[in-house]
Every structure is written in C-alpha cells, then in structure tokens.
Amino acid sequence: MEKNQTFNQKAPIFIQIRKFLNIILLQSFAAAIWLLALPKEAEHAVLLGYSLKKLALLLPIFMLPIAGYLFLLLLGRNAKLQECFQKDGKREKTARSMIIGGVFVSLSIWIFAFFFHFLRWSEDIGIYLRLLPILVSYLVFGIQAIVFVPFFLFKVKRSSAKTKLDQNSPVFLIVLGTLMVLLLVIELTGLGKSPVWVSTTTLGIPLLEGQIWFLCGVIALMVLAMFAWSAVPGKTKWDSFRHKDILIFFFLWLMALMIWMSLPLPEHNYFAPSVRAPNFEKYPFSDAEQYDYNSLYVYFGSIQNFVISKPLYVSFLAILHFIGGFSYTTTIFLQTIVLAFFPSILFLIGKELHSRLGGIGIAILVILREVNAIQASTISNVSNSKLLLSDLPATLVVAIMVLVIIRWFKRSDQRVSHHVFILGGLTAVLNLMRIQTIMFIPFILLLTVMRYFKKPKKILYACAVFLLTVGTLLAPTLIRNHSITGVYWLDNPSSSSALYSFFIRGSEMDVEIPDVETSQDILDRNFSIISQSLSQNFSQLMAFILDNVFRNLISTILIFPVRLGNSLPLIEYVRVTQPFWSEVYSQPNFLNTVVVFVNIVIIALGYFTVHKRSHWSAFTAFLVYLVYNLSSAVVRLSGWRFIQPVDWIIIVFFVIGLVEIIKWAAKKIFSNDIQITKEPLVMGSIDKPGSHRNYLGNIIVGIVFVISCAFIPLREILFPPLYADIPQSEICKEIEAYIKNSEYSELTGSINTFCAAEDVRIFKGAGFYPRFFKEGEGYYDRSYDPYFGYQEYARLVFRMVGQNGKIYIKTENPDLNFENGALVYALGRIEPRPGVQLVIIATQDPQIIISTPILTGNDVFLID
C-alpha cells in the first residue's frame, strides 16, 4: 500500500471508527450543554452572560472530537497508519495501546474526581462543578477506547452459557447467617453499644461511602481492561514478566507514602497538641510522649534501673531519632516510610487469598482509611501514622504474621518449614509491643497442632522450635527487667496494677487491696486479685468481656459506613467533616438495613471465595481476628485503638467479595468465551510446592529479630551513656561558671549555697518538648497537675534526659531560645516540689531563667 493511497472508507474498521467519533462528538455537545447550564457568573460575563473562564472550558471539551476527526482524515491518506488497524502484529499493538491509553485516561479522571474531595485539594466546590462535565466526557472517552477493542477491533462473540454466582454454598450461608445472628443479638441486647467504661475508645475510623464507590469503579475498570486485553490474540512481555508482584508491591508502598505524607500533621490532637512558644514546634503528649521520651532515654543511654514499657516500639523510635534527629516532622516521615509497607503487605495477602486485583483493592481501601484517620486527628482522638503510638506498627506486625500463617498452611512440603521460626520471632516482637498479645503463644501452638495434625513428631518439633525462638528473643528483656525489679516480666510490674483494676471496676466485688513494697509483692497482689475476681465474680466478668468483644465487632463491621438512610448532603459521603463514628451512628430505617445486609453478603461471599480456594487460609485469618479481639476484651479494652491491629481482616473479605461480584457482572454483560480469570492481574494465587530451605535468609531474619528484641539491653551493655553520671559538685561548678558570666552574677553566692544543699534536685541533660503556658492555660482541668493542668501562673514545662525528669519553672518569658534537645541545667527543691528555681539553657548564647517568685521577692534561693 502506498504512503498516500486513499483508504477504503467503506471498510468495516473505517466505518466503526467514524461511528466511534460521532458518539464522541455527541457526548462533547452534551458536556458543553451541561457546562453552559450551570449557574452563570453575571459579574464576569463577556458573552451571552457567560464568563471568559467558563467559555474557555469549552475548548478541552471539543478537543476530543476535533482531534478524532483530524485523525480520521489522516487515516484515510496514510498507508502506515492504516496498517495499524489492518496488518497482523501491528493491529494487536494498536489494540493494546488503546487499552493502556484508555485505562490511563479513565483512571486518571476517576482518581481526580474522587481525590479532589478525599484529599481536599480545594474548598471551592464551584471549581469542581465546572470541571465535572469535562471529567465525565473524558472518563467516558477512556472507557470507550477500551471497549472499542473487544467490540470492533477483535469482535468477541457472546456465549449462551449461564454464569452463576456461588451464593448457595453451605459455607456462604453459614457465614452470612452467623453475621446476621450477631447483628441481631447486638440490636436485641445492646451488647457492645455502651460497655461499662474501663478503657474503651470511640469506634474505629470507617471508610467513606465515596471511597467504596471509588474502589468499585477501579475494580470495574480493571476487569473491563482485562476483558479487552484477553480479546487480543498473542502474549506480551508483561504476561511473562516474573517480577510484577515486586513492582506492584513497591508501587503501592510509594503511593501510600506520598498520599499520607501529603497530609498535614494534626493541628491539635490529644497525643500531638497545638504548637506553643517558645519554639512553636509539634511535640507528642500523653502516651505518645511517654513512648518518645523513653526512646530518648534509650538514645542517650539514660536507662539504668529503668524498665521500658513497650520496649520494641520504643527501640524503633530510638533508631528513628538516631537517623533523623529530634524533629517531630522528620520522625513522622521516617515512621511513615516503614508504616507505608502495610498496604503492600495486604496486597500480598490479597494475592495469596484471591488475586492481584483483590490485593490491589485491599491496599487501596487501607490507604484511604488511613487518610480518614489522619484527617480526623484534629476532630477526634484517633491513632494514625502521624502520631507516635504503637497501634499502627503493631498492625503492620500482625499483617506480616497473617501473611506468614497463610503461606505456612498453603505450603505443600512435608518437612517442618521455616515459617514456624518466623512466627516465633513475630510473636516475640508483638509481645514486646503489646503485652496482652501473650495470648498468641498458645494460639500459634494450636495452629501448629492443626497444621501437622496426626503427625506427633512434627508437632513436637515445630512447637519446640516456636517456643525456643520466642523464649530466646524475650530472654534479654526478661533478664534485664528481672535485674531491676526482681521479677520476670515484660513490662514494669506496677503496670499490672491497672490490669487488676480492669477486672474489678464496675463489678460488685469488694476487694481489699493490701499495701506492697517489692516488685514481686506487686505482681503477687495483682494476680491474686485477678484470681479472686475470676472465682468470685465469674459471670459478671464474662459479661464484661463479652460486652467488649461485641464492641470490637461493632467497630469492625462499621468500617463500612451505614448512612445512606441518614439523609446526609452528598459531600458527607466523600469527605471527613465530623467524627460521626464516635458511637453507633446509623439511623434505623429501611435503606440503612439494606446497606448492612449488602455489606455482610459481600463479606460472606469473600470469606466463601477464600474458603473455596484454601479453607485453612480463611479460617486462620478469622482465628487471628478472634484471638486478638479476645486478648483485648479479656482486660476490658475495646474500640478503635485496641482492635485496629486486626480489624483490616474484614476489609480483606469485603474486597474479595466485591471483586467476585464485579467479575460475575462482567461475564454477564460481555461474554463467557473470554477467560478474564486467567489474566495476570486477575489470576488467583497458585499453591506451590515447598522449595529448598533458604538458610542464609533465615540467618538474616534471625539476626534482625535478635537485634530488634534485644535492642535495649544491647544498647545498655555495648555503648556508654551520652551523659555520664558525674558528681553533683561538678555540675554545680558548671552552673556557677554560667552564672558568673550572666546578668545575675550577683546571685552567684546564693545559687552556690542552694546548689550545695542536700535537699535540692540538680539536673543536667538534654531538654525536650519545651512548652510555655500563660496564666490560666493548660491541656486539661486538673489543678493538681502543675505541669499541664490549668494553673494561675505562667510556666515553662519540659522534659530532661540525662538526669531524667519532668521540669517546670514559673516564668513570664515565652521568648526563649530553647532548641529541642539542647543542654540544660536545672535546680529545684526536693520537698515540696513547686517547680525548679533555676534553669540554664546552655546554647551558644546561654539563657538563664530564674523563677518568677524569686524575681518578685516571693521566694529565695537560700534555704533555712
């Protein structure tokens, strides 16, 4: 065919392309009419009452048909271009290019349409409404480009075979019936709706309806693309590309990292309050402050005779500080780099249980749910990647554990695999993050019996490997804590006092609590009270536990919102505006009942689909959820933070059920002749026989486990503290040198006398989290708390590491050069403790703060 030979305009492909372009032209006119029908901006009108901006938007609308007809004209004259639609080989490349291009255009528009609201790109909804006609036009064009391939380029014949959705299976009906019964019990009894308060939190952060609609569109688009791709004969490099899972894994990690980091730090949250003078920097507070402060103990080596709570998370934060310094923003960034692997791990779980598409869908919903949690930081006390809390790191560990369990049960080799060793390490790691997860030790032993049932030698061997691994990794912490407290315990023995109070609070028991002195006495007393409560008040205690189990269940089910019958504005379905999830928010009406039923049908279908492929995988995932739920409920903890490490499991089943429904609908609409289930993106995971043992990999993993679990004892043994324990007289000399060269040099003698007194506290170390409070300010109405309660005096509050302590000094001066981590000296009386009298911030330009009572003559340094 010559270069300029005229194309036969009666050829079927030419006719189809012309029809395709005519449709695009019609939809462009429809989009233009839609745009022009929007309310006018009279003050900016230039033509027929329309503004120049609105008229300019007509240009991208008509660009598509104009470009299309120019292409058609060129096609009729260019022989090489004609070959792209007629010649074998080139025709296939053209088809695949159209599919890829169509997916790119439609997916980009779909993402923009929803993420405009999800990430709050603009508060001006008018901008969005003006862009909507263009977005819809281009979205439809992208879908049309995909559909053009199987319906025109490589026309697929419809099949008369019937497509069935497996919904009559006993497993599906059992799961559906169980969920319905549980929800009915909740409605009839009120279990879980308002448990007796111990440490319950608000219900878990839910997804938004719009986020579920967004995922449905993504899945439908991918299934449509796979349908079109399957219609094209031949294979591509992607089909045989071996590392596609690694590519998807890191793409999802990068996507989570970029989206989460694009969101701002919480403006105000209980665990990260508003910035204050003197530095106007973000600092942690409450539990988050305790973990970060303890990590600074570890970093500086100031941990002698100090038991660290949640030692593994504290060690993790210490490593982050070693890498990035003490900036809250940098620490959060480094933490997010690690936590962003969570959606990628769930992708691998979804692939193992169902397909790559299922895994991608699960990852997308989890990323979006974290977006909700971050955006809710200022309006609700949540736990997310922007806060220094252990909940999300524990969630990541549990997800890895579930992935290992699934692969362990799918492994077909006959030997005891290395998965037992890895599960032992993960269990130890989890125990050092949350002590109640000790329940996972007997749970993994139970799984071992199930995995090697009727093989007693393998059961004994696997149990021995597991217990030896757990024991070896926990031993350094147990030995260190024993050397300090005299008891073998993973946490401070005094922390178990809260545990027994959980058992007796709200009950009718009248228990006498004896005084104790030693750590061993504390543990004996606490477990004695727990034992009494179990024996004397068993039924009521079980009711308390059941109440918390059901609260966790409610929190889990309501990840999928039930609000369509609440008559809300549309914006509420795509943007977090208020903490509606604090308690059960669904109004009882027909539409909400339908939503609940549809949700549990999808969940049941997802469970059944996984069960059909690997019944052990479905069952063990459910058991992990149940055991973790119980481990929290036993000590009467429930709600968002306490069920967060496992509530994502229901998202797994929901997404898998959703994918199955959309695949079934695609087969119904298009054809059964195209086997889209065999495409690389939609194909389920294939069980593989056990491979040779990777000894080097196991050794590396073992070293990582040992360093992680023994980090604090190793830090204490191998490296000296950054602030040596020097005599107080030496510290006083250093203080004297600063005073002599300051404006307060006339106070040198008084301060020296004060410093040498026996009943004076002397601090030298690094100062952290400096916060200045004006008179009447604080974080809460607790007058007994001189640090953070509302007080009638202005003060500077900070923490010290070296000579560890919490410090405040009464001062009216907020204008201080107090760099976070600066060298600080402090002097104060031991009893009473109204705060310190002197603070020296030892920067290049040293600052000396003398308490306001001394400056005003209401106090003196000298002690009678």
C-alpha positions, 0 to 999 in steps of 0.5 A: 500500500502506498504512503498516500493511497486513499483508504477504503472508507467503506471498510468495516474498521473505517466505518466503526471508527467514524461511528466511534467519533460521532458518539464522541462528538455527541457526548462533547455537545452534551458536556458543553450543554451541561457546562453552559447550564450551570449557574452563570457568573453575571459579574464576569460575563463577556458573552451571552452572560457567560464568563471568559473562564467558563467559555474557555472550558469549552475548548478541552471539551471539543478537543476530543472530537476535533482531534478524532476527526483530524485523525480520521482524515489522516487515516484515510491518506496514510498507508502506515497508519492504516496498517495499524488497524489492518496488518497482523502484529501491528493491529494487536499493538494498536489494540493494546495501546488503546487499552493502556491509553484508555485505562490511563485516561479513565483512571486518571479522571476517576482518581481526580474526581474522587481525590479532589474531595478525599484529599481536599485539594480545594474548598471551592466546590464551584471549581469542581462543578465546572470541571465535572462535565469535562471529567465525565466526557473524558472518563467516558472517552477512556472507557470507550477506547477500551471497549472499542477493542473487544467490540470492533477491533477483535469482535468477541462473540457472546456465549449462551452459557449461564454464569452463576454466582456461588451464593448457595454454598453451605459455607456462604450461608453459614457465614452470612447467617452467623453475621446476621445472628450477631447483628441481631443479638447486638440490636436485641441486647445492646451488647457492645453499644455502651460497655461499662467504661474501663478503657474503651475508645470511640469506634474505629475510623470507617471508610467513606461511602465515596471511597467504596464507590471509588474502589468499585469503579477501579475494580470495574475498570480493571476487569473491563481492561482485562476483558479487552486485553484477553480479546487480543490474540498473542502474549506480551512481555508483561504476561511473562514478566516474573517480577510484577508482584515486586513492582506492584508491591513497591508501587503501592508502598510509594503511593501510600507514602506520598498520599499520607505524607501529603497530609498535614500533621494534626493541628491539635490532637490529644497525643500531638497538641497545638504548637506553643512558644517558645519554639512553636514546634509539634511535640507528642503528649500523653502516651505518645510522649511517654513512648518518645521520651523513653526512646530518648532515654534509650538514645542517650543511654539514660536507662539504668534501673529503668524498665521500658514499657513497650520496649520494641516500639520504643527501640524503633523510635530510638533508631528513628531519632538516631537517623533523623534527629529530634524533629517531630516532622522528620520522625513522622516521615521516617515512621511513615516510610516503614508504616507505608509497607502495610498496604503492600503487605495486604496486597500480598495477602490479597494475592495469596487469598484471591488475586492481584486485583483483590490485593490491589483493592485491599491496599487501596481501601487501607490507604484511604482509611488511613487518610480518614484517620489522619484527617480526623486527628484534629476532630477526634482522638484517633491513632494514625501514622502521624502520631507516635503510638504503637497501634499502627506498627503493631498492625503492620506486625500482625499483617506480616504474621497473617501473611506468614500463617497463610503461606505456612498452611498453603505450603505443600512440603512435608518437612517442618518449614521455616515459617514456624521460626518466623512466627516465633520471632513475630510473636516475640516482637508483638509481645514486646509491643503489646503485652496482652498479645501473650495470648498468641503463644498458645494460639500459634501452638494450636495452629501448629497442632492443626497444621501437622495434625496426626503427625506427633513428631512434627508437632513436637518439633515445630512447637519446640522450635516456636517456643525456643525462638520466642523464649530466646528473643524475650530472654534479654528483656526478661533478664534485664527487667528481672535485674531491676525489679526482681521479677520476670516480666515484660513490662514494669510490674506496677503496670499490672496494677491497672490490669487488676483494676480492669477486672474489678471496676464496675463489678460488685466485688469488694476487694481489699487491696493490701499495701506492697513494697517489692516488685514481686509483692506487686505482681503477687497482689495483682494476680491474686486479685485477678484470681479472686475476681475470676472465682468470685465474680465469674459471670459478671466478668464474662459479661464484661468481656463479652460486652467488649468483644461485641464492641470490637465487632461493632467497630469492625463491621462499621468500617463500612459506613451505614448512612445512606438512610441518614439523609446526609448532603452528598459531600458527607459521603466523600469527605471527613467533616465530623467524627460521626463514628464516635458511637453507633451512628446509623439511623434505623430505617429501611435503606440503612438495613439494606446497606448492612445486609449488602455489606455482610453478603459481600463479606460472606461471599469473600470469606466463601471465595477464600474458603473455596480456594484454601479453607485453612487460609480463611479460617486462620485469618478469622482465628487471628481476628478472634484471638486478638479481639479476645486478648483485648476484651479479656482486660476490658479494652475495646474500640478503635485503638485496641482492635485496629491491629486486626480489624483490616481482616474484614476489609480483606473479605469485603474486597474479595467479595466485591471483586467476585461480584464485579467479575460475575457482572462482567461475564454477564454483560460481555461474554463467557468465551473470554477467560478474564480469570486467567489474566495476570492481574486477575489470576488467583494465587497458585499453591506451590510446592515447598522449595529448598530451605533458604538458610542464609535468609533465615540467618538474616531474619534471625539476626534482625529479630535478635537485634530488634528484641534485644535492642535495649539491653544491647544498647545498655551493655555495648555503648556508654551513656551520652551523659555520664553520671558525674558528681553533683559538685561538678555540675554545680561548678558548671552552673556557677561558671554560667552564672558568673558570666550572666546578668545575675552574677550577683546571685552567684553566692546564693545559687552556690549555697542552694546548689550545695544543699542536700535537699535540692534536685540538680539536673543536667541533660538534654531538654525536650518538648519545651512548652510555655503556658500563660496564666490560666492555660493548660491541656486539661482541668486538673489543678493538681497537675502543675505541669499541664493542668490549668494553673494561675501562673505562667510556666515553662514545662519540659522534659530532661534526659540525662538526669531524667525528669519532668521540669517546670519553672514559673516564668513570664518569658515565652521568648526563649531560645530553647532548641529541642534537645539542647543542654540544660541545667536545672535546680529545684527543691526536693520537698515540696516540689513547686517547680525548679528555681533555676534553669540554664539553657546552655546554647551558644548564647546561654539563657538563664531563667530564674523563677518568677517568685524569686524575681518578685521577692516571693521566694529565695534561693537560700534555704533555712 
